[in-house]
Amino acid sequence: MVEAEKGTAMTADEIRAAIHSPLGKRPLDRLAEEAEEAVIIFDDMTRPTKTSQYVPYILETLHEAGVPRDNVRFIIAPGTHGTYGRRDFVKKLGEDVVSEYQVYNHNPYEMLDYLGETGYGCPVWVNSEVMACDLKIGVGTVLFHRLTGLSGGGKIISPGVAGVETIRYNHGNVGGFGPGLTPHETTGYLRNDDNVMRLDAEEAAKMAGLDYKIDTVLNLSRDPLELYAGDFVETQRRAAAGAVRWHATESPEADIVVVGSYMRENEPYLGMWPAANSVKQGGTIVLVNDCPDGDINHWLFNRHGKNVGASLWNPSPRGVPNEARLIVYGDYPLKSFEMRYDEDVFQWIRSWPEVVEELKKHHGEGSRVAVIPDGTSCIPRKALEG
């Protein structure tokens, strides 16, 4: 492991050293010497990882060990988020990698190998191309997560490249998320180590044979402050502690909370958690969202028609914490996104001067304003203290 000093991003040399300083595993070069087929599984566009910062050192190691280029492939790990195209692959991996190596989508409905059941009764189906490789490497980052406490680790396999039956069972039967279900007491924000969803996913990752994991902790420029490599349980636990340390953010009480969504702009509603820890009763949350691609697809939770949704979709419109009002500021309105919320408390406004005018209607002079630069990554200190 290598950790940056005083919030400075790690250098290229530090990144390389950390990748080759494994926790609980043999070094990557030793694993690569025994491999014929290798897969590098990378997190999708809902995660801010600059995968291209780490891939060169992995490829260098594989090729020095004798693994030919045609025996290396990359597979994006979207779970049930849908598919991605070449432009997205380039954003993650870089032009040279996409031009010279095989890069594939994951299909949670087909081309899956059945591996058995976890101790929680979850049927484990994993991408067949992943299972065809004798060296499986994952690359991702750790951020707060409303279900599994924090992200990263074995989640690169489940839900990352798992079948929809596996993902549905993990989220619904194990975790208790979905209409008519009660979330398991171990789940929720920052509940990580003993979280049943995480433990179930880690069993699935062990069954799949995830050999080597890279988990990072990022700054607001999406560059690594910490990097851990090796056993996916150990890397996740270390990076989870780092994320809590680096991403802890003050939670001042305010009439108006303006919250950005840079790290995960296609899931801007994640910023509602830190915003809820700051906004006063009856205040206003301004969610900054300017992603031209809009909200992510989700084959498990989203609405997919006026009155039709995925198997774990909750059709009830959501309220806003603390009886606050919600303004989404951005130039790309999306009606299906708006339908998530009660229309009486929700507005989408494209112009910042119009946002200010709307705020003036409800808040007088001297109103206190809190600005959260990125609500999709910051961890409110109020939650840590409470």
N, C-alpha and C positions, 0 to 999 in steps of 0.2 A: 504494500500500500504506500502511496505517496499523498501527502496532504499539502495544499497550498498554504502559504503563510499570509496571515492578515487579510484574507479575502482576495489575494491575487490569484489569477487563473494559473493552472499548472502549465509548465513549459512542455514543448514536444519531448524533450529528454525525460522529463518527469513522467509524462504519460507512458512512454515506452517502458521505463523502469517499473512502473506500477503494473502494467500488463504482464510483465515477466516476473512479478513477485507474488505468486499465488498464495491464497489462504486455503489450507486443507486439501490441496490438489498438487499433483506433480506439475512441473513447469510446462507451459504450452508446447515448447519445442520437443519435449519428451513425448507428450501425447501425440504430436504431429508425426513423429517418426514411425508410429505404429498405425497410422491412418492411411486408408486408400481413398476414401470419399469423405469430403468435409462440407458442412453446411454452416453458414453464418446467419443466424436468425437476428433480425434487427427490429426494434420497436417502430410503430407506425407514425402517421402524421398527427396523431393526438398527443405525441410525446415530443419534447423539445431537443432530444438528443441529436447532436451533430455527429452522426455515426462515422462520417468521413474523417474525423479526428483520430479514430482508433483503428479503423480498418487497415491502413497501410502496414501497421506493425503486426497485425494478425496474418495478412497475406505474405509478408516477408518471412515470417516464421514457417508458415505452411510450405512455401516454395523451397526454402532452405532445407526443409526436412524431406523434400522429394515429392510432395503432393503436386501433381500437374494442374495447370490452370483449368483444364476442362473437367477436373474432378472437384472443383470448388464451385459452390453455388450459394446465392443469397436468397433468403426467403423473408418477406416482410411478415410481421406478426400482428395482424389487426384484430384477432379474435372474431367478433361478429360486426366489426365496423364497416365491412364492405371491401371493395377492391381499389387499387391505386394504379396510376399509369407511370409512364417513363419520366415525366417531369417530376413527379414525387420521388421516384427512385433516385434521380439525379440530385434533388435537394438533400436527400439523406446520405447518399454514398459518393456523390461526385461523378462528373462526366466520364472520367477514365474507367472507373470501375464498372459503370453501367454499360459502357461500350465494349469492354473486354471480358466481362464475366456474365454468367447466367444469373438473372434476377427474376424471381417469381412471386406472384401473389399466392395467398393462402385461401383455400375454399373450405369453409367449415361444414359444407354439405356433401362433399364428394372427396375422393382420393384420400381416404383416411384408413389407418391401421388400428384395429381394436387391440388394446393391451391388457384388458381386464378391468377390475374395479379397485378403487381405493378403499381404505378402511372405513370411509364414510359412505360407502355404497355407490360412489360416483363412477359411472362407466367411462373409461378413458379411451377416447379416439384421438389420434394424433396424425397430422399431415404425413402422407406416405413418403414424400420426398425427403422429409426430415428423417424418417425412420430408416430410409435406405442408406443413410450415411453413418459411418462408424466414428466420426468425430463431430460433435454437435457443440457449437459455440454460440452464446447469446450475448447481445450488446444492448444495454438500456440504461435508464436512469431511475432515480428514486424521488418521488414527490408524494405529497399527501394524497390519500385516497379515501373516499367516503365509505367504502365497503370493507376493504382489506387493511385499513389503517394507513399503510404506505404502499407504494407500488414497487416494482422491481423483482429481482430474484427469479423464482420459478414461474412467475406469471408470464414470462416470455414463452413458455410452453402452454400453460393453461391459465388464461384463455388464449394466449397469443396465437398458437398454431394448433389449437384443439378443435374438435368437432362440436357442432352446436348442441348435441345431446350432453356432452361433457360440460360445456359452459352453462347451459340451462340448469343442470343438476347442481353445479357448484354455486351458482348465484341464487337459485330458488330453493331447492331442497336442503342444501347445506347452509347457505347464508341467510335464507329467509327473506329475500327481496323479491317483491312482486305483489300483485293484487291478492288480498286475502291472506298474505303471509306476514309473519312477525320476524323482524330481523333478529338473528341470534345475538345473545348478550355479549359475545366476544367480538362482534363486528363493529365498525364505525371508525370515524376519524381517529387516527393515531393509535388505534388498537391493533398492534402489529404481531407481536411474538406468538401469542396464544390464539390468534384469530382463526376460527375453524375454516374459513374460506381459504386463507393462506396455507394452512396446514394441508388441506385437501389438495390445493394446487401444487404444493411441494411434493406430495406423494406422486402426483401425476408426472411431474418433471423428473423424479427419480425413476419412475417406470419407463419413461421415454429415453432415459440415459443422457440427460443434459450434462455434458462433460466439463464445460468451462464457461463461466459467466463473468462479464464485465458490468459492474454497476457503478454509476457515477452520481456525484452531487454537484449541481450546476449553480453558477451565479446568474445574474439577470441578463448577461450576454450569452447565456447557454454554454459557457465554457466550464470545464471541470475544476472544482475546488478540491474534490477528493475523488479517487478512483480505486476501486477494489476489484481484484480478479481472483478466479479460482472457484471454490465450492459455492454454489448459488445460494445456499442458506447463509453461509458466513458473509458473503459479499453483501447480501441484502440487509442483514442485521447491522453491519458496520455502516453501510451507506444510509440506512434509516436513521441511525443515531446522528450521522453527519447532517442529514437533511433537517432534522429537528433543531440542531445547533445553528446551522447557517441560515435557515429560512424563517426562524422565529421573528415575528414582526409585532410592533406595538399595536395595541387595540384601543386607541383613544375614543371616548364617547363623543359622538358628533351628530348634529342635525342632518347633515348631508355627508354621505360617503361616496367618493368617486373611486371606482375600482377598475384597474386595467386588467387585461387578459392576454398579455404577450406570449407567455410560455405555452399556453394551450388555448389559443384564440378560437379554435373551432369547438371548444367546450367552455364558453365564457361564463356559463352559469356556475362553474366551479368556484368562481369568485364570490358567490353569495355567502359561503361559509365565513370567510374573514370579514366580509361586509356586515354580516349579521352580528358579529362580535363587537361591532363599533357603532352601528346606527342606533339612535335613540328611538324610543317608542313613538310611532307616528312620523318618523323622519323619511328621508328619501335616499335610495341607493341609485347611483348613476353607474351603470355597467358599460364600460367602453368596449365596443366590439366592432372591428372593421375588417372582418375576414371575408374576402370575396367568395370563398368556397362555402361559406355558411356553416351551419351546425353539422357535425359528423352524422353519417348514417349509423344506425344501430339496429341490427336484425333481431335483437333480443328485447330491447326496451322501448324503442321509438314508436311514434305514430306513423302509420304507413297508408293513411287514408283518412277521410273525414271522420269516420266512425270505426276505423280498422287499425289495429296495432299489433305489434309483436307479442309473443306469448307471455312476456313479463311486463308488458306496457300497462301503466296506470292511466286510465282515461281522464281522471279527475284533474281539473286545472289546479295549479299550485298557487298558494298564497305567498306572501312575502313576509319574512320574519319581522317581529316587533310591529306588526300592522303598518309597515312602511310602504311607501310607493316605490315603484321600479321604473326607471327610465333607462332604456338601452340606447346608447349613442353610437351611431355608425352609419355608413353609407350603403349597407347591403341588407335591407329588411328581408325577413323570411317569415312568411305567414305561419308555417307550421311551427316555427320557433315561438312566435307570439302566442300560439294556442296552448303552449305549456302553462301559461299563467292566467289568472283571473283578469279579464279585460278591464275590470274596474280599477285595478291598481297598476296597470302596465301601459307604457307608451314607448314607441320607437321613434326617435327623433334624429334626423340626419344632420342638422345644423347645430354647431355648438352655441351660437348666439340664441337660438331657439331653446336650447336646453337651459341656458341661464335665465331667460325670460320665464320659462315654466317653473324654475326653482323659486324665482321671486314671487310668484303667485302664492306659494305655500310657506315661504320662509322669509322672515324679516331681516332687517339690518342686524348685524351682530351674531348671526347664526354661525355655529361652529362647523367647519368643513374638515373632513379627514380625507387624505388622498393615499390610496394603496396602489403603488406602481404596478404590481402584478398579483392580483388576487388568486390566480390559478396555481401559484407556487408558494405563496407566503403562508406561514402557520401562525395564527393569532396567539399572542402570549396569554390572552385571557383563557383560551382553551387549555394551554399548557399548565396554567396556574390552577384552573378549576377542575 
